[in-house]
Amino acid sequence: MTTLTDRMTGALESYAAWQGPLFEDLHRHPELSMLEERTRGIVTAQLTGFGYGRGRSPSRPARC
């Protein structure tokens, strides 16, 4: 059985796997405030990949 520390370390490593490159990419391509077209697309894609979408949350799926 894993300890809480092991589980937390695993979670942090999995977050770092996508957060690090995302952070670096967004900072390599800065955009003017309120004109963040590229950033919006990237964030939307990330959230969609996590199960979020327009007008719904993972715990409350959109109604058909």
Secondary structure as UniProt FT lines:
FT   HELIX           4..28
FT   TURN            33..34
FT   HELIX           37..49
FT   TURN            50..51
FT   TURN            54..55
FT   STRAND          56..57
FT   TURN            58..59
//
